[in-house]
Amino acid sequence: MISEFPLKILLVTEDVPAAHLGGAGKHAVLLGNALIEAGHQVEILGIAASLQNSTKKDFQGILHTEIDFSRTGLKAVAMGIFNPVRNLLMAWRVWCAIKRVDYKRFDVIHYHGHIAEVGLFVPKSVNFVHTLHDQASECLTHMRFKNGRPCQAKLPSECAGCAAIKPNALQKAVSTTAVMLHRYHARKAFTRHKAIFVSDFLRSRFVDIVGHADELNVTVVHNFTDTRLMANVLQQMPIRLSRNSRPIVLIAGRVHLTKGQDVFLQALSNETLKEIEVRIVGDGPDLAKLKQKHEARGVKFLGWQSQEDVYRESIQADICIVPSVWEEAFGTTTLEGLVFGKLVFALSRGATPELMRYCVFPNQLRLFSDMASLIEAIASIKSFGHLSQTYKPLTLGSADVRARLPEILDVYIKSKINECSNHKSEYN
């Protein structure tokens, strides 16, 4: 048995450092800082600095940049296949980086990444935990999205169409093998070591596709945010005295096909746009295209904003829209809109229905079966009156990172106990 305080923790993620942190990177940095605040010793192992022109992005501890994924593509895209050994090679690179920072110094190694196979290379005697932030554990594209909609395919042979538009017999055979091996390795890794899924949806989808639920060493711990920072930003904001202007509709997130901004805007009539002000915060591969199509219609594209500025936009908004057309593993923007007391409209997909527990007033999170229903509700927005009220987020509310620490620490400690029992069967 180990003492809960203090622990020496190594957080590992290929999403840090980055010019703009994505979901897993933000999650790891926020968790690391909260653990340091709680008295633990935390370091982060990220991607090789030479491969990312960026900074450490606000982490308060030591950052190592050792993970090197150069020359791991194996020409898979050019060949139109999923390469059966690519993820194994990348997982091996992650493990080599962990060894280079002297992993034996740490009580816990907590991986926040997209490569399920890493756990295959980590000895059973190491206290290793893998948090899953997307569907990369059973889908080699990481997000189960095809032809503009969530992918419901289960058979590995059906996945070849995501590597090549019209796969030939050889391409289909190779990609099918790659998907079968990937799912087998993921199940084996999550049996050997602890895994945390950030939603019940994510775990259920993995079990549905891969099976063997009774063998898995899996815990569900919801994603989180920093309500203390949210409260600080709110305290500094001027009071919005007038509600005579058009209601503000905010969409925050990466501008990408899966996030549904284009589908939403195309379905929104010019007449409705005259009644509301639509503001879109975020950058991404589809930003330029959406600006060209919709800026002249009065939609305001603000591009990338700091976390504090995103919160300021949320505070000023009347409604937050989450138009994601893929199945969100856990929508942090949805969570933050709820914590701020905003009315949130979203499609009833993925883990979004699970976020009902974070509502601060009845019927705050409104879910729709399709975009047409969501748009119809938006069109009647002028009849809602005062749509929502900005609440001061509770510093230690259930959505806060500090509220999640006991659950995560419990996984760490249980893993440490398992380490002792597994020491004799160490995997090399």
C-alpha angles and dihedrals in degrees: 000000000000128000113257091225129085110011128180105227132186114199113199126197136151088209094074129110103028137149089247117013117236128209101285092042093050090046093053095046093047092047092047093052092047091051091050089049088053091055103265127129109241134180128176125221111203144164120307109280092226089063096052125050095210148094136256090268106223101312109150097208138057117306121204118194103199108123108108118189096169114138094011096116091087089198090281094145093048091050094046094236144109102242111227093216101041098089090044090054092049091046090052090052090053091050091048089053091050090052092050092060091053099254092195088076090071133077092206136024110200116189120201101184148110102250112092092185094072090088090061091068098041110092116245089240091065117091096236128168126182120201115203116212099172142012095280089115090077105008121066092207088056096227113056095230125139136164093000097306141074112286115238097182116130106174115089089225089063091059095068089082090070092058096046130014093228106013117201122223094273094046091048093050094049095045092046090053091048093053093045092051092045093054092044091050092047091053091047092048093049090050094050094046140021119275129194120204115199093221142021087239092060093050093045092050091051092049091046092054102034103024127195093108092166091060098050122105093210136147128183115225116169121235117257146201138212106264090174090063089044091054092048092052091047091051090055095049121101116241113261100232102179126061094174093100123086114288111265117234113195129199114184126183146069111325101236139129092257092055092063100225092132094046090049095048094046090053093048111094124225089241091058091046089059089059098049140035113234116202122184120198121193143054133241144132094299099047097099093047093050093048090052092050102039112018092085088055090063100264110143117220112196098179122209115353133183117259090255092052091049088054090050090053090049092051092053094046125096096202133017116213122201103188096173110155094191123072106271113221087209123338109221091182088056090050093050093048089054093047090053089053095247125149105251125203118194143149116266096245139121116348095338095102089057089065092071087095090069096058114125094199134023118281091006094136108055116193126199131195093221142006093257091062091047091050091049089056091049091051089060093048094114090067093059096079111196097013103193143349126233109238125199104247115240109247091226100027120148091265094056123107090232090058090056095050096087091055093048093044088051089057090048093052094045089050090052090054090049089050091062093050092046097046094100093052097051114166117224 
